[in-house]
């Protein structure tokens, strides 16, 4: 029983860290896009790359949860 609690808690912690990483990446991109719009094309490329990374991370988490 204790092992299941540890496994579930560590899975919950892992999911929370992954979601926080995605939120942190969004904050970084938002700050760079709207506070320092020097090279807009590069920022848009970075935003799309980050979204792609988030989609891959989310799909990996969904597959891992099945």
C-alpha positions in Angstrom: 0.0 0.0 0.0 2.8 2.4 0.9 4.5 1.6 -2.4 1.4 2.6 -4.4 1.2 5.9 -2.5 4.8 6.7 -3.2 4.4 5.8 -6.9 1.2 7.9 -7.2 2.8 10.8 -5.4 5.9 10.7 -7.6 3.7 10.5 -10.7 1.7 13.5 -9.5 5.0 15.4 -8.8 6.3 14.6 -12.3 3.1 15.8 -14.0 3.1 19.0 -11.9 6.8 19.7 -12.9 6.0 19.1 -16.6 3.0 21.4 -16.5 5.1 24.1 -14.6 7.8 23.8 -17.3 5.3 24.4 -20.0 3.9 27.4 -18.1 7.4 28.8 -17.5 8.2 28.5 -21.2 5.0 30.4 -22.0 6.0 33.2 -19.6 9.5 33.4 -21.2 8.1 33.6 -24.7 5.4 36.1 -23.7 8.0 38.3 -22.1 10.3 38.2 -25.0 7.6 38.7 -27.6 5.8 41.6 -26.0 8.4 43.4 -23.9 11.4 43.2 -26.2 10.1 43.0 -29.8 13.4 43.5 -31.6 13.5 40.6 -34.1 9.9 39.6 -34.6 10.5 36.8 -37.1 13.0 35.1 -34.7 10.5 35.5 -31.8 7.7 33.9 -33.8 9.9 31.0 -34.8 10.9 30.6 -31.1 7.2 30.7 -30.1 6.3 28.0 -32.7 9.2 25.8 -31.6 8.2 26.1 -28.0 4.6 25.2 -28.9 5.9 22.1 -30.8 8.0 21.2 -27.7 5.0 21.6 -25.5 2.8 19.4 -27.8 5.5 16.7 -27.9 5.8 16.8 -24.1 2.1 16.7 -23.6 1.6 13.8 -26.0 4.5 12.0 -24.3 2.8 12.5 -20.9 -0.5 11.2 -22.3 1.1 8.1 -23.8 3.0 7.5 -20.6 -0.2 7.7 -18.6 -1.9 5.0 -20.6 
